[in-house]
């Protein structure tokens, strides 16, 4: 797959600001345009990641952000893939650039979230699988996270201390991130003394819901060279895969298609296929990766991603963590941004924010959280309803 360049990145700090989501997206977009040194009028395509909680403008995010920045006649699209929306929006922009429909595109997502965990909107919808998992199974997101934590404990011997170590590591990274909502360092004892939310996971091990925004200015390599950028961060691979049958592991909102007792697990599960597709497009493998940003909705899920991205063999994530290899300064730092534990969920923005962090890392602009010598980075994300999401960037 032909590459595109990341010319500019921007972010609105995560928090609970109580403002319209458009404000956060415009802030991030203007930062990205300034960073790219690209005039708004030169953007030929706006790819918006959708937020479904913010009224009709959230459903037409591309047009909403284009209007807020000032209509210029640019083409627009809006993408919804739950937590993977940002990468879907990036994939659409890449298609526009590689087809020759435009030279420069803006990818932007932002969210304003309610208090508490994310839940379906009101009303009875017995044919809606997401509604059913709340009302029939009682599987809120923290319950789902806890089920996966219990699975790791049963299969691989993970302990509560392992989960706490993930949180402690990411908090040491996040304290250096000016965009993080929780720039505070926590120790294992702090985690252990926080309230249980869904056993075995505690409050500090489950990400919050947050307001925030992130944006990218991406372009063709020819355009980058034309403006004097000869060694840009490049998007080398994008994955937006869906599961394949049989799916024997719980995956909300569908739970699973087949029982592991009745069907052998596939050679490659859904989450393993997410990174594999991005690697294949990039012509790279996990052995090439210098830094990763993964979807740590809970600290336990980060351990799964180590294996699902091929950073270590199955069952060895805890050993990789305890060796210090996933810390800044280790062999393969994971979540130098602090991860979602430091940010919280701003759903349409978070997959874009992961790419922003990797761009800063590959440019050498990450300050105290810099991974020295980083040349290749990978993201991992997942959205409800079978949306996979991964991006490989290189320099």
C-alpha positions in Angstrom: 0.0 0.0 0.0 1.3 3.4 -0.9 2.1 5.7 2.0 0.9 9.1 3.0 2.6 11.7 5.1 1.5 13.1 8.5 2.3 16.9 8.1 0.6 18.1 11.3 -0.8 17.0 14.6 -2.9 18.7 17.2 -4.8 18.0 20.4 -7.2 19.6 22.8 -6.4 18.5 26.4 -8.6 15.8 27.8 -10.8 16.6 30.8 -14.4 17.4 31.8 -14.7 20.9 30.3 -18.4 21.1 29.8 -18.2 22.7 26.4 -19.5 21.8 22.9 -17.4 19.1 21.3 -16.9 21.3 18.3 -14.8 23.6 20.4 -12.4 20.8 21.1 -12.2 19.6 17.5 -11.6 23.1 16.2 -8.8 23.7 18.7 -7.1 20.4 17.7 -7.6 21.2 14.0 -6.1 24.6 14.2 -3.1 23.2 16.1 -2.6 20.6 13.4 -2.9 23.1 10.6 -0.3 25.4 12.4 2.0 22.4 13.0 1.8 21.5 9.3 2.1 25.1 8.2 -0.8 24.5 5.9 -3.5 27.1 5.2 -7.1 26.0 5.9 -8.0 27.0 2.4 -5.5 24.4 1.0 -7.3 21.5 2.7 -9.3 19.6 0.0 -11.0 17.0 2.3 -12.3 17.0 5.8 -12.7 13.5 7.4 -14.7 13.8 10.7 -14.9 11.0 13.3 -18.5 10.9 14.6 -19.7 11.3 18.2 -23.2 10.0 18.7 -24.0 11.7 22.0 -23.8 15.3 20.9 -26.9 15.8 18.7 -27.2 16.0 15.0 -23.9 17.9 14.4 -22.1 14.9 15.9 -23.5 12.6 13.3 -22.2 14.8 10.5 -18.8 15.6 12.0 -17.0 16.3 8.8 -19.4 19.0 7.8 -19.7 20.3 11.3 -16.0 20.8 11.7 -15.8 22.3 8.1 -18.5 24.8 9.0 -16.8 25.7 12.3 -13.5 26.3 10.6 -15.2 28.2 7.7 -16.7 26.5 4.6 -14.3 26.6 1.7 -15.9 24.1 -0.6 -13.8 21.2 0.6 -15.2 17.7 0.3 -16.3 16.0 3.6 -17.1 12.6 5.1 -18.2 11.5 8.5 -17.2 8.1 10.0 -18.6 6.2 12.9 -16.9 3.0 14.2 -17.3 3.5 17.9 -13.8 3.7 19.5 -12.2 3.0 16.1 -13.9 6.0 14.5 -10.7 8.0 14.3 -8.8 5.3 12.3 -11.8 4.9 10.0 -11.7 8.6 9.3 -8.0 8.4 8.6 -8.5 5.5 6.2 -11.1 7.5 4.3 -8.7 10.4 4.1 -6.0 8.1 2.8 -8.2 6.8 0.1 -9.0 10.3 -1.1 -5.3 11.2 -1.2 -4.1 8.1 -2.9 -7.0 8.3 -5.5 -5.8 11.8 -6.4 -9.0 13.4 -5.3 -7.1 15.7 -3.0 -3.5 16.5 -1.9 -4.2 17.5 1.7 -6.8 16.2 4.2 -7.8 17.1 7.7 -8.8 14.2 10.0 -10.5 15.4 13.2 -12.5 13.9 16.1 -13.8 15.3 19.3 -16.2 14.3 22.1 -18.2 15.6 25.0 -19.1 12.7 27.3 -21.7 12.2 30.0 -20.8 11.5 33.6 -20.3 7.8 34.4 -19.8 4.9 32.1 -21.0 4.9 28.6 -24.5 3.4 28.2 -27.1 3.0 25.4 -29.6 5.7 25.0 -33.1 5.2 26.5 -36.0 3.2 25.2 -36.6 -0.5 24.6 -34.7 -2.0 21.6 -34.8 -5.8 22.0 -33.3 -6.2 18.5 -30.2 -4.1 19.4 -27.3 -6.2 20.6 -25.7 -3.3 22.5 -29.0 -2.6 24.4 -29.3 -6.3 25.2 -25.9 -6.8 26.7 -26.8 -4.1 29.3 -30.3 -5.3 30.0 -30.1 -9.0 29.7 -26.5 -9.7 30.7 -25.7 -6.7 32.8 -22.4 -6.3 30.9 -21.5 -2.7 31.4 -18.1 -1.9 30.0 -16.3 -2.4 33.4 -17.9 -5.9 33.6 -16.5 -6.7 30.1 -13.1 -5.5 31.2 -13.2 -7.6 34.3 -14.3 -10.7 32.4 -11.1 -10.3 30.2 -9.0 -9.8 33.4 -10.4 -13.0 34.8 -9.6 -14.8 31.6 -6.0 -13.7 31.8 -5.8 -14.9 35.4 -7.3 -18.3 34.5 -5.2 -18.9 31.3 -1.9 -17.3 32.0 -1.6 -16.8 35.8 -1.9 -13.0 35.8 -2.3 -11.4 39.2 -3.9 -8.3 40.6 -0.4 -6.9 41.1 0.3 -7.3 37.3 -2.8 -5.2 36.5 -1.7 -2.6 39.1 1.8 -2.5 37.6 0.4 -1.6 34.2 -1.4 1.4 35.8 1.6 2.4 37.7 3.8 2.3 34.6 1.4 4.3 32.5 0.9 6.9 35.2 4.7 7.5 35.3 4.5 8.2 31.6 1.4 10.3 31.7 2.7 12.7 34.3 4.8 14.2 31.5 1.9 14.6 29.1 0.4 18.1 29.0 -2.7 16.8 27.3 -3.5 14.1 29.8 -6.5 14.5 32.2 -4.7 12.7 35.0 -1.0 13.7 35.0 -0.4 12.1 38.4 1.9 9.2 39.3 0.3 6.3 41.1 2.0 3.4 42.8 0.9 -0.2 43.1 -0.3 0.5 46.7 -2.4 3.4 45.4 -4.1 1.2 42.9 -4.7 -1.6 45.5 -6.3 0.8 47.9 -8.7 2.3 45.3 -12.3 0.9 45.3 -13.3 -2.3 43.5 -15.4 -1.5 40.4 -15.8 -4.9 38.8 -13.7 -7.6 40.5 -10.8 -8.0 40.1 -10.4 -4.4 38.6 -10.3 -1.3 40.8 -11.1 2.3 40.1 -7.6 3.3 39.1 -7.4 0.5 36.6 -10.5 1.5 34.5 -10.4 4.5 32.3 -12.8 7.4 32.8 -15.0 9.1 30.2 -13.5 12.4 29.1 -14.0 15.4 26.8 -11.2 16.0 24.3 -10.2 16.3 20.6 -7.4 15.3 18.3 -6.6 16.1 14.6 -4.1 15.2 11.9 -3.2 17.0 8.6 -2.2 14.3 6.1 -1.1 14.6 2.5 0.5 12.8 -0.4 4.3 12.3 -0.3 4.5 14.5 -3.4 2.8 17.4 -1.7 5.1 16.9 1.4 8.1 17.2 -0.8 6.7 20.2 -2.6 6.6 22.1 0.7 10.1 21.0 1.7 9.3 18.1 4.0 11.6 15.3 2.8 11.5 13.0 5.8 7.9 13.1 7.2 6.3 10.6 9.5 4.5 8.3 7.2 1.3 6.2 7.6 2.5 2.9 6.2 -0.4 0.6 7.2 -4.0 0.9 8.3 -6.3 -1.9 9.6 -10.0 -1.6 10.0 -10.8 -5.3 10.0 -13.9 -7.2 11.3 -13.9 -10.5 13.1 -14.1 -13.9 11.4 -16.1 -16.9 12.4 -15.7 -18.7 14.7 -15.2 -16.0 17.3 -14.7 -17.9 20.6 -13.7 -15.0 22.9 -16.1 -12.5 24.5 -16.3 -9.4 22.4 -19.0 -6.8 23.2 -21.7 -6.3 22.2 -21.9 -9.7 20.5 -20.4 -11.7 23.4 -19.1 -14.6 21.2 -20.4 -16.4 18.1 -19.3 -19.9 19.2 -18.4 -21.6 22.5 -14.8 -22.5 22.9 -16.1 -25.8 24.3 -17.8 -26.6 21.0 -15.5 -25.0 18.4 -11.8 -24.8 18.3 -10.4 -21.3 18.4 -9.3 -20.0 15.1 -5.6 -19.9 14.2 -5.8 -16.1 14.5 -8.4 -14.4 16.7 -10.1 -11.0 16.0 -7.7 -8.9 18.0 -4.7 -10.6 16.6 -5.9 -9.9 13.1 -6.1 -6.2 13.8 -2.4 -5.6 14.0 -1.6 -8.3 11.5 -3.4 -6.4 8.7 -1.6 -3.2 9.5 1.8 -4.9 9.6 1.1 -6.6 6.3 0.2 -3.3 4.6 3.3 -1.7 5.9 5.6 -4.6 5.0 6.8 -4.6 8.6 6.4 -6.8 11.6 6.3 -6.6 15.4 10.1 -7.0 15.5 10.4 -3.7 13.7 8.3 -1.7 16.3 10.0 0.8 18.6 6.9 2.2 20.4 3.2 1.3 20.7 0.1 3.1 21.8 -2.6 0.6 22.8 -6.2 0.7 23.9 -6.0 0.3 27.7 -9.6 0.6 28.6 -8.5 -1.3 31.6 -4.9 -2.1 32.7 -5.6 -5.8 32.2 -6.5 -5.3 28.5 -3.1 -3.7 27.9 -1.5 -7.0 28.7 -3.6 -8.7 26.1 -2.5 -6.2 23.4 1.2 -7.0 24.0 0.4 -10.5 22.7 -2.1 -9.6 20.1 0.3 -7.2 18.5 3.1 -9.8 18.6 5.3 -7.9 21.0 5.7 -11.1 23.0 4.5 -14.7 22.8 1.1 -15.6 24.1 1.1 -16.0 27.9 4.3 -13.9 28.4 2.8 -10.4 28.7 3.3 -10.4 32.4 6.9 -11.3 32.1 7.4 -8.6 29.5 5.8 -6.0 31.8 7.8 -7.1 34.8 11.1 -7.0 32.9 10.6 -3.2 32.4 10.7 -3.6 28.6 7.3 -1.8 28.1 8.5 1.3 30.1 10.2 4.3 28.5 13.8 3.2 28.3 12.8 -0.4 27.8 12.9 -2.6 24.6 9.4 -1.7 23.4 7.7 1.1 25.4 3.9 0.9 25.4 1.7 3.9 26.0 4.4 6.5 26.6 1.4 9.0 26.4 0.0 7.5 29.6 -2.7 5.7 27.6 -6.4 5.9 28.2 -5.8 5.5 31.9 -4.2 9.0 31.8 -6.6 10.4 29.2 -10.0 8.8 29.6 -12.3 8.0 26.7 -13.2 10.7 24.2 -14.4 8.1 21.7 -14.0 9.7 18.2 -10.7 11.3 19.2 -8.8 8.6 20.9 -7.6 6.6 17.9 -6.4 9.9 16.3 -4.7 10.9 19.5 -2.7 7.6 19.4 -1.4 8.6 16.0 -0.6 12.1 17.3 1.5 10.6 20.0 3.4 8.4 17.7 4.1 11.3 15.3 5.6 13.3 18.2 7.6 10.3 19.2 9.0 9.7 15.7 9.8 13.4 15.3 11.7 13.4 18.6 9.3 16.0 20.1 7.8 14.1 23.1 9.9 15.7 25.7 10.3 13.8 29.0 8.3 10.9 27.6 10.5 10.5 24.5 11.3 7.0 23.3 14.9 7.5 22.0 15.5 6.5 18.4 11.9 5.6 17.7 11.4 5.0 13.9 8.4 2.7 13.8 5.2 2.9 15.8 2.0 0.9 16.0 -1.4 1.6 17.5 -4.2 -0.7 18.6 -7.8 0.1 19.2 -11.1 -1.6 19.0 -14.7 -0.3 18.5 -17.9 -2.0 19.4 -19.8 -3.9 16.7 -16.7 -5.6 15.3 -14.5 -2.7 14.4 -10.7 -3.3 14.6 -8.3 -0.4 14.4 -4.5 -0.3 14.0 -2.1 2.1 12.3 1.6 1.6 11.6 3.7 4.8 11.2 7.3 5.0 10.3 10.0 7.5 9.6 
